Structure formats: structure tokens, C-alpha cells
Amino acid sequence: MKTARNITLVSLLAAGVMSASTAYGHTDRLHRDFNRWAEGSAIKGTLTFTEPNQHGYDFAAQVTSGNTQHTKFVGTKEKLDWALGLEHRLAGGWSRLFLDYDHYETDESSRFTTLAGQQTDLLGVGGGGPLESFGQYDIDADSVKLGMRHRVNHSAKSLIDVGAALSWVDVDRDFTATQTAGAATRRLVQEADFEGFGPYFDVMVKHYTHRKNRTGFNVQMYAGAGLLYSETKFSSTLFDTANVTVEDFDREKLKGVSSEMMAKLAVGWDYRFCNRSMLSTTLGWMFMHYSDAFGGQTAGSFARFAAQTGGGTHLGGAGNASGGIPFTRQGPYLEFKWSGANF
């Protein structure tokens, strides 16, 4: 019995040693595979400081002597935001898979008070006394690109990459105007949504000032364009004091084709470490454009409510307009990119 027990103990110890050795070998292999993948990959983070062309809506107006009207707007300003990107070089070539994500979000508000006899009642509040007006304006934009880039030129002082991708874009724009006179209140809520998906193509040129393994100071130019199968939607609702709908306008989703364009001009600095990994810093100016993003709206004023025959209101003008206006962003950006030794 004692002999059998010793044999069992030795067997368990041997199995444990073999299991530990196998686990170590498996972990070591995973570690080597991860290092090999990391050496052929790059990751980048970007800080953007951009301003959209959708500068805002008018939400209040003041009439002074001589019937001069001063319009009050709520709009957007330059906003600090971010973007991320991943790339991986395929083995045995200069082709790379890439995933880019860009985020932009901004919200602004403004408040204005007009005295009795100097006010323009844009929402039909009625009542007497001072008119309190409040405007809220929000934009939320996201884009994702998944595709492949190929290096067509890699001389001692320059790089040229061409790429193709599938692009997805979603831009939401919300506007709220609230006016109060005494106990009477009216609130206007308008929402515009744009979503598109389609092919995208780009080219990037990077030129170095020194012939030293493509490092140091460089100048970069980027241009991209695509077509988006898009859907747009616009809705506008007016509520009264009791939060009851006074007027409602809801445009069904309109399908169409919109163009997408992007351009960048920048200067950069690349530093290669002893292990051949590289850190790239880029400072430049960017411009993004989506055509006909918001159909049925104007650039500066909300879709107004006009008096109907026999009382009541209806939505007229901008909300029923055909066509649309583009959505653009422009401003400086700062990018940091780490590249592996084999990227």
C-alpha cells in the first residue's frame, strides 16, 4: 500500500511538472505571437479642435425704436474632441488593414429677456410682461472607416499610400427654443438626423526633409472622398404650457446619395527608437464635408410656425423645403502615432 501511494505521488508530481512546462510553453508562444503582431501594428490618437458650419439658430428677437429688430442666436464654437485609429501591416507586403474612428460632440445654450413692447413673439406664446427666451443647440457626429491601405512609393525621402474603405457616418442635430411670458410657455423641439454608408478612397503623401531612414521633420498631405447611401430625417414639434402638442411636423426618412470629402495639410516629426519602433507627432489643419446632410432646413433659422386661417399655427417655409445643406467641420488637430518595428 505504501509503495502504491509513493508511486501515485510521484506520478502526480511528474504530471504537475509536465503541465507547468506545457502551460509555460503555451504562454511563451502567445507572448511571441503578440509581440510579432505588435511589431507590425500602429495605434494613433488625435485631438481635434474644430468648428462646424452649422453655426446655430435664432431663438429670440428684440424690437427697438424705429422698428429695428435684433435677432439672438445660439450656436456652436470650436470644440476640443478626439479620434482613434488602428493599423496592421500584412505579412510579406506593404498592405495594411486600418480602422479609424472620429467623434465630435458640442452643445451650447443662451438666454435672453425682452421687455413688454420690445419683443417679437416667435412661438406665439401670447400674454403680457417680459418675454423670457432660451435656446439650446446640440450636434453629435460619429464616423467609422474600415479598409485597407497600400504603399505605392517608399523612397528615401517620401511615402505615398492609397486606400479604400467602407465608411459609416452618423450626424444628429437638435435644437430647442423655449419662450415664457407670465404663466404661458411654449417650447419648440427640432431634430435632424443624417446617416450614411458607402465606399471611401484616400491618398496620403508624406515627404521628409532628410535622407535618414525616413525620420525627422516631414510635410504631409491627405485627401479622401466617397459616396454615402444616406437617410435623412427631420421633425419639429411645438408644445404649450401644459406640454400638449400644438403643432407637429415629421418628415419621413429621405433616401439619397451624399458625397463625403476630407482633406488635411500638416507638418510632423518622426523619431525612431533603438528597437526600431517609432513615435510620430503631427500638427495640421483638417476639413470634413458631407453634402446635403440636413434636407429641408435652413442654415440660420428654425422652421417657423405661421398663423393659419381661422386660428392655430402651421409649419411653413424651411421645414417643407426641398434639398438640403451640407455639414462641415474644420480646424486644427494634433496627432500622436506609435508604430512597431515592422510596420
C-alpha positions in Angstrom: 0.0 0.0 0.0 2.8 2.4 0.9 4.6 1.6 -2.4 1.4 2.3 -4.4 1.0 5.5 -2.5 4.5 6.6 -3.3 4.1 5.7 -7.0 0.9 7.8 -7.1 2.6 10.8 -5.5 5.5 10.6 -7.9 3.1 10.4 -10.9 1.1 13.4 -9.7 4.3 15.4 -9.3 5.5 14.4 -12.7 2.1 15.3 -14.3 2.3 18.7 -12.5 5.8 19.4 -13.8 4.7 18.5 -17.3 1.6 20.6 -17.1 3.5 23.6 -15.9 6.0 23.1 -18.7 3.3 22.8 -21.2 1.5 25.9 -19.9 4.7 27.9 -19.9 5.4 26.9 -23.5 1.9 27.9 -24.5 2.1 31.2 -22.7 5.5 31.9 -24.2 4.2 31.1 -27.7 1.3 33.5 -27.1 3.7 36.2 -25.9 5.9 35.8 -29.1 2.8 35.9 -31.3 1.6 39.1 -29.6 5.0 40.7 -29.9 5.1 39.8 -33.6 1.6 41.3 -34.1 2.5 44.4 -32.2 5.7 44.9 -34.2 3.6 45.1 -37.4 0.9 47.4 -36.0 0.4 51.0 -35.3 -2.0 52.9 -33.0 -2.8 56.6 -33.1 -4.8 59.1 -31.1 -5.9 62.5 -32.3 -7.0 65.7 -30.6 -9.3 67.8 -32.8 -10.3 71.5 -32.3 -12.9 72.0 -35.0 -15.9 74.1 -35.6 -18.9 73.1 -37.7 -20.6 75.2 -40.4 -23.9 74.8 -38.5 -23.4 78.0 -36.5 -26.9 77.8 -34.9 -30.5 79.0 -34.9 -32.2 82.2 -33.9 -34.3 81.8 -30.8 -35.3 85.3 -29.8 -35.6 88.8 -31.3 -35.9 92.3 -29.8 -37.6 95.3 -31.5 -36.2 98.7 -30.6 -37.2 102.2 -31.6 -37.6 102.7 -35.3 -38.8 99.1 -35.6 -35.2 97.8 -35.8 -35.1 94.1 -34.9 -32.1 92.5 -33.2 -32.0 88.7 -33.6 -30.4 86.5 -30.9 -28.7 83.3 -32.0 -27.5 80.2 -30.2 -24.7 78.4 -32.0 -21.6 76.3 -31.7 -17.9 77.3 -31.3 -14.6 75.4 -31.7 -14.7 72.3 -29.6 -11.9 70.0 -28.4 -12.6 66.4 -29.3 -10.9 63.2 -30.3 -10.3 60.4 -32.8 -8.6 57.0 -32.7 -7.0 54.7 -35.3 -5.5 51.2 -35.6 -3.4 49.8 -38.4 -1.8 46.4 -39.0 0.7 45.5 -41.8 0.0 42.2 -43.6 3.0 39.8 -43.7 5.2 39.9 -46.8 4.0 43.2 -48.3 3.2 46.9 -47.9 -0.6 46.5 -47.5 -2.2 47.4 -44.2 -5.6 47.0 -42.6 -6.9 50.0 -40.8 -9.8 51.1 -38.6 -10.4 54.8 -38.0 -13.0 56.3 -35.6 -13.8 60.1 -35.3 -16.0 61.6 -32.6 -17.4 65.1 -32.4 -19.9 66.5 -29.9 -20.9 70.0 -28.9 -23.7 71.7 -27.1 -24.4 75.4 -26.5 -27.2 77.4 -24.8 -28.2 81.0 -24.5 -30.8 83.0 -22.6 -32.4 86.4 -23.4 -35.1 88.6 -21.9 -37.1 91.3 -23.8 -39.3 93.9 -22.2 -43.0 94.3 -22.9 -43.4 96.3 -26.1 -39.9 95.4 -27.4 -40.5 91.7 -28.1 -41.1 89.5 -31.1 -43.1 86.5 -30.0 -41.6 83.9 -32.4 -43.5 80.9 -31.0 -46.9 82.5 -30.4 -46.7 82.4 -26.6 -49.0 85.4 -26.0 -49.6 87.0 -22.6 -48.1 90.2 -21.3 -45.0 91.3 -19.5 -41.4 90.4 -20.2 -40.6 87.6 -22.7 -38.1 85.0 -21.4 -36.3 83.1 -24.3 -34.0 80.2 -24.0 -32.1 78.4 -26.8 -30.3 75.0 -26.7 -28.3 73.7 -29.7 -26.6 70.2 -29.8 -24.6 68.4 -32.5 -23.3 64.8 -32.2 -21.2 63.3 -35.1 -19.5 59.9 -35.4 -17.7 58.3 -38.3 -16.0 54.9 -38.8 -13.8 53.7 -41.6 -12.7 50.1 -42.1 -10.5 49.2 -45.0 -7.0 48.7 -46.5 -4.1 50.9 -47.5 -1.2 50.1 -49.8 2.1 51.8 -50.1 2.8 52.5 -53.7 6.0 54.5 -53.2 8.6 54.4 -50.4 11.7 56.2 -51.5 14.4 57.5 -49.1 12.5 60.8 -48.6 8.9 60.2 -49.4 5.9 57.9 -48.9 2.7 57.6 -50.9 -0.2 55.5 -49.6 -3.5 54.8 -51.3 -6.5 53.3 -49.5 -10.0 52.0 -49.9 -12.6 51.6 -47.1 -16.2 51.3 -46.1 -17.4 54.4 -44.4 -20.2 54.9 -41.9 -21.3 58.3 -40.8 -24.0 59.5 -38.3 -24.7 63.1 -37.5 -27.5 64.3 -35.2 -28.5 67.9 -34.7 -31.0 69.0 -32.1 -32.4 72.5 -31.4 -34.8 73.6 -28.6 -36.3 77.0 -28.1 -38.4 77.9 -25.1 -40.3 81.2 -24.6 -42.2 82.2 -21.5 -44.4 85.2 -20.9 -46.0 85.2 -17.4 -47.7 81.9 -16.9 -47.7 81.0 -20.6 -44.9 78.9 -22.1 -44.2 77.4 -25.5 -41.3 75.0 -26.4 -40.1 74.2 -29.9 -38.1 70.9 -30.4 -36.5 70.2 -33.7 -34.4 67.2 -34.6 -32.4 66.4 -37.7 -30.7 63.1 -38.3 -28.3 62.1 -41.0 -26.8 58.6 -41.5 -24.8 57.2 -44.5 -22.8 54.2 -45.5 -20.7 53.6 -48.6 -17.3 53.3 -50.3 -14.4 55.7 -49.5 -11.0 56.2 -51.2 -8.0 58.2 -50.0 -4.4 59.1 -50.7 -1.6 60.3 -48.3 1.7 61.9 -49.3 4.5 62.3 -46.7 7.8 63.9 -47.6 10.8 64.1 -45.3 13.5 66.8 -45.4 16.4 64.4 -44.5 17.6 61.2 -46.1 17.9 59.3 -42.9 15.7 56.2 -42.8 12.5 58.4 -43.2 12.7 60.1 -39.8 12.7 63.7 -38.6 10.8 66.6 -40.0 8.2 66.0 -42.7 5.3 67.5 -44.6 2.0 65.6 -45.1 -0.9 66.0 -47.4 -4.1 63.9 -47.2 -7.2 63.8 -49.4 -10.2 61.4 -49.3 -13.6 61.2 -51.0 -16.5 58.8 -51.1 -20.2 58.3 -51.8 -22.7 57.6 -49.0 -26.0 55.9 -49.4 -27.8 58.2 -46.9 -31.0 58.6 -45.0 -32.1 62.0 -43.5 -35.0 62.7 -41.2 -36.4 66.0 -39.8 -39.0 66.5 -37.1 -40.4 69.6 -35.4 -42.8 69.8 -32.5 -44.3 72.8 -30.7 -45.6 72.3 -27.1 -47.7 74.6 -25.0 -47.7 75.4 -21.2 -49.3 72.0 -20.4 -46.8 70.2 -22.6 -49.5 69.4 -25.1 -48.6 69.3 -28.7 -49.7 72.4 -30.6 -48.2 71.5 -34.0 -46.2 68.5 -35.2 -44.2 68.0 -38.4 -42.4 64.7 -39.1 -40.7 64.2 -42.4 -40.2 60.5 -43.1 -36.7 59.3 -43.9 -35.5 60.5 -47.2 -33.0 58.2 -49.0 -30.4 59.5 -51.4 -26.7 59.7 -52.2 -24.4 62.2 -50.5 -20.8 62.9 -51.1 -18.1 62.7 -48.4 -14.8 64.6 -48.5 -11.9 65.1 -46.2 -8.6 67.0 -46.6 -5.6 67.5 -44.3 -2.4 69.5 -44.5 0.2 69.1 -41.8 3.8 69.0 -40.6 5.2 66.2 -38.5 8.2 64.8 -36.7 9.1 61.1 -36.6 11.5 59.7 -34.0 12.7 56.1 -34.3 13.8 54.3 -31.1 16.7 51.8 -30.8 14.3 48.8 -31.1 13.1 50.4 -34.4 9.6 51.3 -33.1 8.7 54.9 -34.0 6.8 57.8 -32.4 5.2 60.3 -34.9 3.8 63.7 -33.9 1.7 65.6 -36.4 0.2 69.1 -36.3 -2.1 70.2 -39.0 -5.4 71.6 -40.3 -8.4 69.4 -41.3 -11.6 69.8 -43.3 -14.6 67.4 -43.4 -17.7 67.8 -45.6 -20.9 65.8 -46.1 -23.2 67.2 -48.8 -27.0 67.5 -48.3 -26.7 66.2 -44.8 -29.8 68.0 -43.5 -32.5 68.2 -46.0 -35.5 70.5 -45.5 -33.8 73.1 -43.3 -32.1 76.5 -43.5 -28.7 77.3 -42.2 -29.7 80.1 -39.8 -33.3 80.0 -38.7 -35.6 77.3 -37.4 -38.7 76.1 -39.4 -41.2 78.7 -38.3 -44.8 78.4 -37.3 -47.1 80.7 -39.2 -50.7 81.6 -38.4 -53.4 79.6 -40.2 -56.7 80.9 -41.5 -59.2 80.6 -38.7 -56.6 80.4 -35.9 -54.0 77.9 -35.0 -50.5 77.5 -36.5 -48.8 75.5 -39.1 -45.2 74.8 -40.0 -44.2 76.7 -43.1 -41.1 77.6 -45.1 -37.9 75.9 -44.1 -39.4 72.7 -42.8 -41.1 71.9 -46.1 -38.2 73.0 -48.3 -36.6 70.6 -50.7 -32.9 70.0 -51.0 -30.6 70.5 -48.0 -27.5 72.0 -46.6 -24.1 70.3 -46.0 -22.4 69.5 -42.7 -18.8 70.5 -42.5 -16.1 70.7 -39.8 -12.8 72.5 -40.0 -10.0 73.3 -37.6 -6.5 72.3 -36.3 -5.6 68.8 -35.0 -2.8 67.2 -33.1 -2.0 63.5 -33.7 0.3 61.0 -31.9 1.1 57.7 -33.5 3.2 54.7 -32.3 4.4 52.3 -34.9 6.0 48.9 -34.3 9.4 47.9 -35.7 8.0 46.0 -38.7 5.2 48.4 -39.5 
